[in-house]
Amino acid sequence: MIFSECGSSNNQRRWFVRYICSFIGFSMVCIFFSCKLVTDNDSTSRTVSAFRIASGDLSGWTEDNASGYVEFTKNNMNALVDGDAPKYVAQGMIEGFRQNLTSGKGSTLRVFVLDFGTDSLATAMVETKNKDISDPRSVPGFGDSSTVADLSGLNAVSVFTSFGKYYFELLFGGYPDQNEGLNTAALFLGYYQNKEQKLQ
């Protein structure tokens, strides 16, 4: 009788140990995948694509359905973007995107957001653009030297700036009143600036 009770007790202890080990193992698997999910989401939210504007982010502006969004890196920007792609790459661009937006009032925006890796390289890109503008203007609320506007285009406003390691090029169209275009640019710059601060 004594041996029988001891055997039963040993079986119970073995069962209890197995239960505890299984519970700990299951808990560790859950923690691993939870941490991985958070890390992956955090990584995605901290890339240059975090600056992509979605419907509702800025009232009245939506992404063009036909050619609204294109991502690229320094390796394929030349093939995907016409114009100054070689200049951006030569200046140190790592990755970026182009987004086309339209407003309900007929205005348009083509924006380039480029990651240059460092604040100094992004600022240098703005300075390079500034040299090509014969009559640089300021944007309301962004009068520092790191933001410059070009009003030489017909019904157009072009703005160049940087926040942190990111360079922004905003090309507005459909603005006979260019002052209105500058005020609209200020709204977009405020959005991008706040977004960059949250990514730090």
C-alpha positions in Angstrom: 0.0 0.0 0.0 2.8 2.4 0.8 4.6 1.7 -2.5 1.4 2.2 -4.4 0.8 5.6 -2.8 4.4 6.6 -3.5 4.1 5.5 -7.1 0.9 7.6 -7.5 2.6 10.6 -5.9 5.5 10.3 -8.3 3.2 10.1 -11.3 1.4 13.2 -10.1 4.7 15.1 -9.7 5.8 14.1 -13.2 2.5 15.2 -14.6 2.7 18.5 -12.8 6.3 19.1 -14.0 5.3 18.3 -17.6 2.3 20.7 -17.3 4.5 23.5 -16.0 7.1 22.9 -18.8 4.5 22.9 -21.5 2.9 26.1 -20.1 6.3 27.9 -20.0 7.2 26.7 -23.5 3.8 27.9 -24.9 4.2 31.3 -23.1 7.7 31.8 -24.5 6.5 31.1 -28.1 3.7 33.6 -27.6 6.1 36.2 -26.3 8.5 35.6 -29.2 5.8 36.1 -31.9 4.4 39.1 -30.1 7.8 40.8 -29.9 8.5 40.0 -33.6 5.1 41.5 -34.6 5.8 44.7 -32.7 9.3 44.9 -34.1 8.1 44.3 -37.7 5.4 46.9 -37.4 7.8 49.4 -35.8 10.3 48.8 -38.6 7.7 49.4 -41.3 6.4 52.6 -39.6 9.9 54.0 -39.5 10.8 53.8 -43.2 10.4 56.6 -45.7 7.0 55.1 -46.7 5.6 56.4 -43.4 5.3 59.8 -45.0 2.8 58.5 -47.6 -0.4 60.6 -47.3 -3.6 58.6 -47.1 -7.1 59.8 -47.7 -8.3 61.9 -44.8 -4.8 62.9 -43.7 -5.2 66.3 -45.3 -8.7 67.5 -46.1 -9.6 67.4 -49.8 -6.5 65.7 -51.0 -6.5 62.1 -52.3 -3.9 60.0 -54.1 -4.2 59.8 -57.8 -5.6 56.4 -58.7 -3.8 56.1 -62.0 -0.2 56.8 -61.0 -0.4 57.8 -57.4 2.5 56.1 -55.7 5.9 54.7 -56.7 8.6 53.5 -54.3 12.3 53.3 -55.4 15.8 52.9 -54.1 19.1 54.3 -55.3 19.5 51.2 -57.5 16.3 51.7 -59.6 15.3 55.3 -59.2 16.7 56.1 -62.7 14.4 53.6 -64.3 11.3 54.7 -62.3 11.6 58.5 -62.1 12.3 61.0 -64.9 14.4 64.1 -64.5 16.9 64.6 -61.7 17.2 61.0 -60.5 21.0 60.8 -61.1 21.5 64.0 -59.1 19.6 62.7 -56.1 21.6 59.4 -56.2 24.9 61.3 -56.5 24.0 63.4 -53.5 23.5 60.3 -51.3 19.8 59.3 -51.7 19.1 55.8 -50.2 15.4 55.2 -50.9 12.3 57.2 -51.4 8.9 57.5 -53.1 6.9 59.7 -55.5 3.3 60.4 -54.7 0.7 62.2 -56.9 -2.2 63.8 -55.2 -5.2 65.8 -56.4 -7.6 68.1 -54.5 -11.3 68.6 -54.9 -10.6 72.1 -56.3 -8.6 70.9 -59.3 -5.1 71.5 -57.8 -2.4 68.9 -58.1 0.7 67.9 -56.1 3.6 65.7 -57.0 5.8 65.1 -54.0 9.1 63.3 -53.6 10.2 62.1 -50.2 13.8 60.9 -50.1 15.8 59.3 -47.3 19.4 60.6 -47.4 20.6 58.8 -44.3 21.8 61.9 -42.5 20.5 65.4 -41.7 23.5 67.0 -43.4 23.0 65.2 -46.7 19.3 66.1 -46.8 20.0 69.7 -46.1 22.7 69.7 -48.7 20.1 68.6 -51.3 18.0 71.6 -50.4 21.0 73.9 -50.8 21.7 72.3 -54.2 18.1 73.0 -55.3 18.3 76.6 -53.9 21.2 77.4 -56.2 19.0 76.7 -59.3 16.3 79.1 -58.2 16.7 82.7 -59.5 14.2 84.2 -57.1 13.8 82.0 -54.0 10.8 82.7 -51.8 9.8 81.6 -48.3 6.8 79.5 -47.1 4.6 80.9 -44.3 5.8 79.5 -41.0 8.9 78.0 -42.6 11.1 81.0 -43.2 14.4 79.4 -42.3 17.1 78.6 -44.8 16.2 74.9 -44.9 13.0 75.6 -46.8 12.8 77.4 -50.2 10.0 78.0 -52.7 10.2 78.6 -56.4 7.3 80.6 -58.1 8.8 80.7 -61.6 6.3 78.2 -63.1 3.0 79.2 -64.5 0.2 78.6 -61.9 2.8 76.5 -60.0 4.5 76.5 -56.7 7.6 74.3 -56.0 8.9 73.8 -52.5 12.1 72.2 -51.3 12.9 71.4 -47.7 14.3 68.8 -45.3 13.3 67.5 -41.9 15.9 65.3 -40.3 17.4 62.9 -42.8 14.5 63.2 -45.1 14.3 65.5 -48.2 11.0 66.8 -49.5 10.2 68.2 -52.9 6.6 69.4 -53.4 5.5 70.4 -56.9 2.0 72.1 -56.8 0.0 72.9 -59.9 -3.3 74.7 -60.6 -2.6 77.7 -58.5 -3.2 81.0 -60.4 -2.9 82.6 -56.9 0.5 81.5 -55.9 0.2 82.9 -52.4 -2.7 80.4 -51.9 -0.3 77.7 -53.2 2.3 78.8 -50.6 -0.3 78.5 -47.8 -1.2 75.0 -49.0 2.4 74.1 -49.0 2.7 75.2 -45.4 -0.1 72.7 -44.5 1.8 69.9 -46.1 5.1 70.9 -44.5 3.5 71.0 -41.1 2.2 67.5 -41.7 5.6 66.1 -42.8 7.4 67.9 -40.0 5.1 66.4 -37.3 5.4 63.0 -38.9 9.2 63.2 -38.8 9.2 64.2 -35.2 7.1 61.1 -34.3 9.5 58.8 -36.1 12.5 59.9 -34.0 
